[in-house]
Amino acid sequence: MELLIKMKKLCFSILFVFQISCFTSVYAEQFTQQSYAVPVQKPYIFAKNKPTKALVELGRILFFDKRVSGNNSMSCATCHRPDKFWSDGLKLGIGHNGVQLNRSTPTLINAAYNKKQFWDGRASSLEQQSTMPIESPQEMNQNLDELVIELKGIKGYVALFAETFQSKRITRANISRALAAFQRSLTSENTVFDRWYLGENDVMSKSAIRGFKIFEGKAECVECHSGFNFTDDEFHNIGLKSYAKSRDMGRYDITGNFRDKGAFKTPTLRNVVNTAPYMHDGSIQTIDQVIDFYNEGGIKNENIDEDMKKLNLTQNEKSDLIAFLKTLSGNVQVSIPVSFPK
């Protein structure tokens, strides 16, 4: 009899462990279709541009210095403002002499993790990207060779470059390396979602957890907004209203591939609720309107992405999805220079 009771207890224990294991597997399947873990090291760093404290500091000063522009009226921070989460809060960017640009200003938050930079992916690294807006006649309108001469005439910059680079030279390449190193430091990682993902179960609301399940499931957001940085680093035509009348064909203008017509880079969702307006053309004003747009499946065109379709989300599901997106916000603390090299 005693042996029979022990056998029953053993069978119950095995069944209990099996049930817990099954529950854990189901939970993992629901919430971890892929890894959202923060990478230990930032990718895409040139071997010759390993970040140092001095390099990042030089980049920070250059980033905020208006003398980097052709007429000394704007800095990189004019468009990538810390108080606007490293975007500018405008529908379209503003360039040289106040001219309106044809695209919105993307955030620099977590640009370190991008395989391609800009909405059309025309730069393959932050080193390549960092000086393109400076040289662009529509943006900062500064000749880089002239900028090198100008910086060489500022004793404070001569000292900073000498401290940062063994070559002690102010060059185009060293300017881009410094700016890239600073931009690479603008990361948002310790968010409510990150803490929840690592095991702090009580930091996410029930609504946000439901929203994450919708994000990975019914809404299929994860098809494009995947991984730690919530982007596939690819380019998609999502059926924006502007496609039919715009001359801006996005990635197609870089590759010439028909499938890239009207395709633009999938942006990170880190701090997404803080970086309105949305899309490459700034055509959507609020995050609620973004969800409504995707819920309707975009406006059909001959090249719209195959994943764009009606989602049939309820109002409660849309609210839960937004609650989840809010957990992806984190602060990027940077001290703004109060003075510059003389």
N, C-alpha and C positions, 0 to 999 in steps of 0.2 A: 504493500500500500504506500509506504514511504517512498519507495523507488518510483511508483507511478506518479506521485505528486511532484517529485523532482523532475521527472521527464516532462510533465505538463508545464512546469515553470520554465524549463529550458526551451521548449517549443514556443512558449509565449514570448520569451526574450528574443529568440531568433526572429519571430514574426514582427516584433516591435522594431528591432534594428532594421529589418527589411523595409518596413513602412517608412521609417525616418529616412532611409537611404533613397527610397523612391521619391519622397517629398522633396528632398534636397536636390535630386536630379531634375525634377520638374521645375523647381524654383530657378535652378541654374539655367535651364533651357529657356525659361521665360525672360530672365533678366541679364543673361550673359551670353548672348548669341555671338559676341566677339569681345575682345579685350578693350577696356576703357582705361587701363592702367597708365599712369603718367610715365613716359619713357625715362629711364635713368639718365641718359645723355641726349642732348639735342642733336638731331641729325643734320646732314647737309652743311657741315662746317669744313671749309677748305683747310687742308693740312697747314697752309702757311698763315692761317688766320685764327689760330686758337685764341679764345678770349682771355685777356688779362684785365686786371682792375684798371690799369692805366689806359688800355685800349678802349674799354667801355666808357671810361670817363672822357676821353678825347672825343669819342663819338657823341656822347651826350652834349657836350659843349657845341660841337659843330651842328648838331641837330637843331638846337635852339637859336643859333646865331644867324641873324638876318643878313649879315654880310656874305653869306654863302650864295645868295640870289644875285641876279644880274644888276638890279637897281637898289639892292640893299633894303628892300621893303618887306620881304617875307622870308621865313625860315621853313624848314621841314615841318616844324610844329604849328605853322599857320594852318595847315590842312590836317595834320595829325595831332590833334589837341588832346593833352592829358585829361582835361575836364570833360571831353566828349568821348572818352574811352578810345583815344588814339584814332578817331575819325574826325569829322567836322560838324555833323548834325545837319548838313545841307543836302538838298535833293541832288545837286550836281556840284562838283568841286569848283573852286575859284582859283584862277591862275594869274599869270603876269598881267599887270595893269588892270586887275579886276575882271578879266575876261572869264566868262562861264565856260567850264569844260564840258565835254560830252558824256562824262561818266561820274558816278558818285565816288566818294573817297572811301576806300576800304579801310577797316581797322588794321592796325599793325599788331594787335594782340595775337600772340602765338604765330606770327609770320615765320618765326624760326622753324616751324614744323612744315611749312609749305614746300612741296616739291617744285612748284612753279609760282612766280610772283606776278601781280597785276591780274585784272579781270580776264585778260586774254592769254595769260601765261607766257608773255614774251620774254621774261627773264627767268633764268634757271637757278638763280641764287640771289641771296640778299646782297652779296658783293656786286653782282651785276645790276641789280635793281636800284641800289642806294643812290647812284649818281644819275640815273636816267631822268628823274623829275627835275634835277638841277639843270641838266643840259637842255631839256625840252623848251623850245621857244614859247609854247603855250603855258608852261608851268612856271619855272623859276628863271628861265632864260639866261643861264650863266654858262659862259664858255669855261670848260674845266681848266684849260691851260692858263687862262687869265686868272682863274680862282687860285691856282697854284702860286702864281706871281704875287697876287694880293696877299695871300697868307704868309708868304715868305717875307713880306714887308711888315709883318706884325710880330714883334719880338716875343710876345707871350705865346704865340702859336709855334714859333721856331723852337722854343723851350719845351713845349708840350710834345711836339713831334719827336724831338731828340730824346725825351724821357721815355717815349712809347716805343719807338723803333730804333733798333741798333744802327740802322743805316743813317739815322738822324736827318732823313730827307723828307721834305714835303713833296709828295707826288700824287698824281691822280689815283694810283692804286692804293696808296696809304690812306687817302681820304675815304675811299669806298670801303676799305677794310674797317676803319674806325666806325663809320656810320652803320655798317652791317653788324658789327659787334654790339653796338648799342641797341639796335632794333631787335637783335636776337635775345636781348635781356628782357624784353617786354612780354612776359609770359603770365598767364592766368591759370593757376593749377589747383590751389587749395580751396575749391568751391564746396558748396553744400553737397553737390552730387559726388565729387571726389571723395569726400569724407564718408558719405553713405556707401559708396562703392567699396571702400576699404574696411567697412564693417561697423561704422557708427550708425546703428539702425534707427536711432531716434531723431536724427537731424533732418530727415526728409518727411514732409507731410504725406498723408495717405493720398491726397489728390495728386501730388507730384509723382509718387510711386505708380499710381494708376496711369499718369501721363507718360511715364517712361515705358510702361508696358504697351501703351498705344503707339508711342514713338517707334518701338521695335516691331510692333505687330500691325494692327489695322491701318494705321496711317502710312506705314512703310517708309518713314523718314530716313531710316537707317540705310536704305538702298543707296543714298548719296551722302548723307551726313553720318559717316561711320568712323569708328575708332576713337581714340583719346581726344583728337582735335575736332571730331564731328565733321569731317569732310573726307571725301574720297579723292581729293586733289585732281578731279577730272572736270570736264567741261560739258555743259548740258544746255540744250534749248528747252526751256520750260514753258514756252507759250505765252510770253509777255505780249501785251497789247502793242508795244512799240515795235515789235518785230516787222510787222507789215509795212511800216513807213520809215523805218530807220535805215540809214546807210551804214550804221555800225554793226558789222557782222561778227564781232567778237573773235573767237578762236580761228574762224575761217580766214580772217585777214592775216593770220600768222602762218597757217598751214596750207591754205588753198584747198583743203579737203571739204567736199560738199557736206559731209556729215557734221562738220563743225560750224555750219552756217547758223548764226544766231545763238551759238553756244558760248556760255561764259562760265568762269570758274565757280565751283561750289565753295562758298565761303564757310569759314568755321562758324559754329554756333556758340562758341565761347563768348559770353557777354552779349549775346544777340539781342536781348531785350533792352540793352543800353545803346545800341548803335543804329537807331532809326535815322532817316528812312532807309528802305530796303531795296535790293536788287541793283544791278549795275547802272540802271538809269534812274534810281531813286524814286521809282514810280509808285511804290507802296509805302504808305505813311506810318502804319502801326503794325505791331506784331499780330494783333487780332486780324487785321486785314490780310496779312501774309498767310495765316492759317486758313482764312476763308478762300483765298486764291487757290491754294493747293487742294482744298476740299472740293473745289469745282473742277479741278484737273487742268487748269490753264486754258488758253485759247488755241484751238487746233491750228496747226500749220503743217506744211509738207515735211518739216524736219523736226517736229516736236519729239522730245525724248519718249521712248516707249513706256517708261514708268509713270508718265503723267496721265492720271485717270481720276475720275471722281472717287472720293473716299467715303462719302456718306457718313461723316462724323456727326454725332449729335452735339448739341450745345454744351452738354456736360463734358463730353469727351474733348471738345475743343478747349474748354476751361482747364481740364486736367493737363492737357498737353502744354498749355502756356505755363501752368504751375511748374511743370518739369523744366521747361526752358529757363525759367527764372533761377533754377538751382545751378545753372551753368555760369553764373556771374561771379567774378572775383576781382579784387582790386589789384591794380598794377601801380605800385608806389614808386614815383620818380621825383627827385628834387629838381625843380626848375632853376637854372642858373640865374642869379641876380646881377652878375657882371660877367664880362667876357674879356678874353686876352687883349692886351694893348701892346 
